[in-house]
Amino acid sequence: MRKKSYDGGFLKPKDILVVTIHRPGRPSSINAEVVTLGRQLSVDFNSKLTVLAIGYRIEKEAADMASYGAGKIFVVDQPVFEHFNEENYCQAVLAFTRENQPGMIFIGGSVSGNALAASLAAELDVPLVQNGIAVSFENDCLIVDKHLYSGRVRARFAFPELFPRITTVRSRSFLARHRGDHQAAEIVDVDIDIDTAATQTTVVAVENHVAASSDLIEAEKIVSGGSGLKGPENFKIIEDLADAIKGRVGASRFVVDAGWRPQAEQIGQTGKTVSPALYIACGISGTAQHMAGMNTAKVIVAINKDPLAPIFKIADYGVVGDLFEIVSALTHEIKSTQRMRKY
């Protein structure tokens, strides 16, 4: 049996590399979550944890990873990484991996993180599990759980003896634990030569809705609207409720396909995967594809006139009735309560 996929160094199967992708001035909760996971695994199994932070002008963002348990942080801070380019980032992680020989690599399961992990696994010719929701060991074998078939099945994957084992972590599957700003870490600046001539893709522009998309993924509260809104003009009541609870607006695929809301707000299998503390679904029947993108929310509230709507099967609280009356009344009550608290 082939025991490793690249040459050099003694492989320690439980030594961990966490790769974090950074944007200056935009802290990422998924980075904090995956570093927290790496820290916990390193403590549980007495293994070594290393963080590789990549981006441009990210000194503060990279150093902040120490607050979540990173003891040693290698920072790759170069202009070529100002915007995410899968090929350039893969070159950097590949070079670091071949030199340092980690047994496991964890990356946050964002769109960028999943793309990077896929390229890295292909280059190293090793297996990959994406969007893991639980990690464990059994007889020194790494086990990763994830959802399949739009969340209908929870599957368990055991890695073969090929190194490194690469896993991306689904957002909000692991709680980020802040250890305090006093947490000391060794921070090492690293320059990695990137062969841009070998890169076949070029980032020509970054649209503003990318930031809005990230805000939605990391939102603690989301109010989503579906076909029950009957038209784009009626999303004002969704916006008002989201504003009242200091949340973000989401949408179903039907709504986005109809042109009522921007694609950056779409939640579901072909949209964003979110896991907020509170998810309010208004006029959304709850197709399997939509529920795959939000079924890990801590509290789900469904408002729909159809008592047989599938969304009620996963909702913690369900309200059957006219969403226009219910949402407006709910917003009014929340704002009234907020005004009373001021006095």
C-alpha positions in Angstrom: 0.0 0.0 0.0 1.3 3.5 -0.9 1.9 5.3 2.4 2.6 8.8 1.2 2.1 10.9 -1.9 5.2 13.1 -1.9 8.9 12.7 -1.0 11.0 14.1 1.9 10.8 14.3 5.6 9.2 12.1 8.2 5.4 12.2 8.1 3.6 12.6 11.5 0.1 11.6 10.7 -1.5 13.9 13.4 0.6 17.0 12.8 -1.9 19.7 11.5 -1.6 22.5 9.1 -4.5 25.1 9.0 -4.5 27.3 5.9 -6.3 30.7 6.3 -7.3 33.0 3.5 -7.4 36.6 4.5 -8.7 40.0 3.2 -7.3 43.1 4.8 -9.9 44.8 7.1 -12.3 41.9 6.8 -12.0 39.4 9.6 -13.3 35.9 8.7 -15.2 33.8 11.1 -14.5 30.6 9.2 -10.7 31.2 9.8 -11.3 31.5 13.5 -13.4 28.4 13.5 -10.9 26.2 11.6 -8.0 27.4 13.8 -10.0 26.6 16.9 -10.7 23.1 15.5 -7.0 22.7 14.8 -6.0 23.8 18.3 -8.5 21.4 19.9 -7.2 18.4 17.8 -3.6 19.3 18.6 -4.3 19.3 22.3 -6.4 16.1 22.2 -3.8 14.2 20.3 -0.6 15.9 21.4 0.3 16.9 17.9 1.8 20.0 16.3 -0.4 22.8 14.9 0.9 25.2 12.3 -1.1 28.0 10.7 -0.3 29.3 7.2 -2.0 32.7 6.6 -2.1 34.0 3.0 -3.1 37.3 1.6 -1.8 40.9 1.1 -1.5 43.5 3.8 -2.9 41.1 6.3 -0.5 41.6 9.3 -3.3 42.2 11.8 -5.7 39.6 10.4 -3.0 36.9 10.5 -1.8 37.9 14.0 -5.4 37.6 15.2 -5.3 33.9 14.6 -3.2 33.6 17.8 -6.3 34.6 19.8 -7.9 31.3 18.7 -5.0 29.1 19.7 -2.4 29.3 16.9 1.0 28.8 18.5 3.0 29.3 15.3 1.8 31.4 12.3 3.6 31.5 9.0 2.5 34.6 7.1 2.6 34.8 3.3 1.9 38.5 2.7 2.6 39.4 -1.0 0.9 41.5 -3.7 0.3 38.5 -5.8 -2.2 37.3 -3.2 -4.2 40.6 -3.0 -7.1 38.9 -4.8 -7.9 35.2 -4.5 -6.5 33.2 -7.5 -6.9 29.5 -7.0 -3.7 28.7 -9.0 -1.4 31.2 -7.2 -2.7 30.2 -3.8 -2.3 26.5 -4.6 1.3 27.1 -5.6 2.0 28.7 -2.2 0.3 26.0 -0.1 1.9 23.2 -2.3 5.4 24.6 -1.7 4.8 24.9 2.0 3.3 21.5 2.3 6.1 19.7 0.4 8.7 21.4 2.7 6.9 20.9 6.0 5.1 17.6 5.5 1.9 17.9 7.6 -0.2 14.9 8.2 -3.5 16.8 7.9 -4.5 20.1 6.2 -7.7 21.9 7.3 -9.1 24.9 5.3 -12.3 26.9 5.9 -15.1 25.7 3.6 -15.7 29.0 1.8 -16.0 29.1 -2.0 -12.3 30.1 -2.1 -11.3 27.5 0.5 -13.1 24.6 -1.3 -11.5 25.6 -4.6 -8.1 25.8 -3.1 -8.4 22.4 -1.4 -9.6 20.7 -4.6 -6.6 22.0 -6.5 -4.2 21.1 -3.7 -5.6 17.5 -3.5 -5.3 17.1 -7.2 -1.7 18.3 -7.2 -0.7 16.0 -4.3 -2.9 13.1 -5.6 -4.6 12.6 -2.2 -8.2 12.2 -1.1 -10.3 15.2 -0.1 -13.4 15.7 2.0 -15.1 19.0 1.7 -17.5 20.8 4.1 -16.9 18.6 7.1 -19.2 19.1 10.0 -17.4 16.8 12.6 -13.8 15.4 12.9 -12.6 12.5 15.0 -10.0 9.8 15.2 -10.5 6.0 15.4 -7.5 3.8 15.7 -5.3 6.6 14.4 -7.5 7.0 11.4 -9.0 10.5 10.6 -12.8 10.4 10.4 -14.7 13.3 8.8 -18.5 13.6 8.8 -20.4 15.6 6.2 -23.9 16.0 4.8 -24.9 14.4 1.5 -28.0 14.5 -0.7 -29.0 18.0 0.2 -28.7 17.3 3.9 -30.8 14.1 3.9 -27.8 11.9 4.8 -25.0 12.3 7.3 -22.0 10.3 5.9 -18.8 9.3 7.6 -15.5 9.2 5.6 -12.3 7.4 6.8 -9.1 8.5 5.1 -6.8 5.9 3.7 -3.1 6.0 4.5 -2.3 8.8 2.0 -0.8 12.0 3.3 -1.6 14.8 3.7 -5.3 14.2 4.6 -7.1 17.3 3.3 -10.4 18.6 4.7 -12.4 21.7 4.4 -14.7 22.7 7.3 -18.3 23.9 6.8 -19.0 27.3 8.2 -20.5 27.4 11.7 -20.0 23.7 12.3 -17.3 24.4 14.9 -17.6 27.2 17.5 -14.7 29.7 17.4 -13.2 30.0 20.9 -11.4 33.2 21.6 -8.6 32.6 23.9 -7.8 36.2 24.6 -5.5 38.7 23.0 -2.7 37.8 25.4 -2.2 34.4 23.7 1.4 34.4 22.5 2.3 33.1 19.1 5.5 32.9 17.1 4.8 34.8 13.8 7.2 34.1 10.9 7.1 36.0 7.6 7.6 33.8 4.6 8.1 34.7 1.0 7.1 32.1 -1.6 8.1 32.4 -5.2 5.0 32.2 -7.4 5.4 31.4 -11.1 2.8 33.7 -12.5 3.7 32.7 -16.0 2.3 29.2 -15.2 -1.0 30.7 -14.0 -3.7 30.3 -16.6 -6.3 32.5 -15.0 -6.2 36.2 -14.1 -8.4 38.2 -11.7 -9.5 41.3 -13.7 -12.0 42.7 -11.2 -13.7 42.1 -7.9 -17.4 43.1 -7.7 -18.8 44.8 -4.6 -21.4 42.1 -4.0 -18.6 39.7 -3.0 -18.4 41.6 0.3 -22.2 41.4 0.7 -22.0 37.7 0.1 -19.4 37.2 2.8 -21.6 39.2 5.2 -24.5 36.9 4.5 -22.5 33.8 5.2 -21.2 35.1 8.5 -24.5 36.7 9.6 -25.9 35.7 13.0 -29.5 36.5 11.9 -31.0 36.0 8.5 -34.5 36.8 7.2 -35.2 35.0 3.9 -38.0 35.5 1.5 -39.5 33.1 -1.1 -42.1 32.9 -3.8 -44.8 33.7 -1.2 -43.7 37.3 -1.4 -45.4 37.4 -4.8 -43.2 40.2 -6.2 -39.9 42.1 -5.6 -41.8 45.2 -4.3 -43.0 43.1 -1.3 -39.4 42.4 -0.1 -39.7 45.7 1.8 -41.3 43.8 4.7 -38.4 41.3 4.7 -35.9 44.2 4.8 -37.8 45.9 7.6 -37.8 42.7 9.8 -34.1 42.1 9.0 -33.3 45.7 10.0 -35.3 45.4 13.2 -33.3 42.3 14.4 -30.0 43.6 12.9 -29.8 40.8 10.5 -29.3 40.2 6.8 -31.7 39.5 3.9 -31.6 36.1 2.1 -33.6 34.7 -0.7 -34.7 31.4 -2.3 -33.6 30.3 -5.7 -37.0 31.0 -7.2 -36.7 34.6 -6.1 -33.2 35.0 -7.5 -34.1 33.3 -10.8 -37.1 35.6 -11.1 -34.8 38.6 -10.8 -36.4 39.8 -7.6 -33.2 39.8 -5.6 -29.4 39.6 -6.4 -27.7 36.2 -6.7 -25.5 37.2 -3.7 -28.5 36.7 -1.4 -29.4 33.2 -2.7 -29.3 30.5 0.0 -29.3 26.8 -0.8 -27.4 24.1 -2.6 -26.7 26.3 -5.6 -26.3 29.5 -3.5 -24.8 30.3 -0.1 -24.5 27.8 2.8 -25.3 29.6 6.1 -25.6 28.6 9.7 -26.8 31.6 11.7 -28.1 31.7 15.2 -31.5 32.6 13.9 -33.0 31.9 10.4 -36.5 33.2 9.6 -38.0 31.7 6.4 -40.9 33.7 5.0 -43.0 32.3 2.2 -40.4 29.6 1.5 -41.9 26.1 1.0 -38.5 24.4 1.8 -37.2 22.4 -1.1 -34.4 20.0 -0.3 -32.0 22.3 -2.2 -32.9 25.3 -0.1 -32.8 23.4 3.2 -29.3 22.1 2.4 -28.1 25.6 2.6 -29.6 26.5 6.0 -30.5 23.4 7.9 -27.7 23.8 10.4 -29.1 27.1 11.7 -29.4 27.1 15.5 -33.0 28.3 15.5 -35.3 28.1 12.4 -38.6 30.0 12.3 -40.9 29.2 9.3 -43.8 31.4 8.3 -46.0 30.0 5.5 -49.7 29.7 4.7 -49.3 26.0 3.7 -49.3 23.8 6.8 -47.8 21.0 4.8 -44.8 23.0 3.6 -41.6 20.9 4.0 -39.9 23.8 5.8 -42.0 23.0 8.9 -40.3 19.6 9.2 -37.0 21.2 10.2 -38.4 24.4 11.8 -38.1 24.9 15.6 -41.0 27.3 15.4 -43.7 27.4 12.7 -46.4 29.9 12.0 -49.2 29.0 9.6 -50.8 32.1 8.1 -50.6 35.1 5.8 -46.9 36.2 5.9 -47.8 39.8 5.1 -49.8 40.1 8.3 -47.4 38.0 10.4 -44.1 39.6 9.3 -45.5 43.1 9.6 -46.9 42.4 13.1 -43.7 40.7 14.2 -41.6 43.7 13.0 -43.9 46.1 14.8 -43.7 44.2 18.1 -39.9 44.0 17.9 -39.6 47.7 17.3 -42.1 48.5 20.0 -40.1 46.4 22.5 -36.9 48.1 21.5 -38.4 51.5 22.1 -39.7 50.5 25.5 -36.2 49.3 26.5 -34.8 52.8 25.8 -36.9 54.3 28.6 
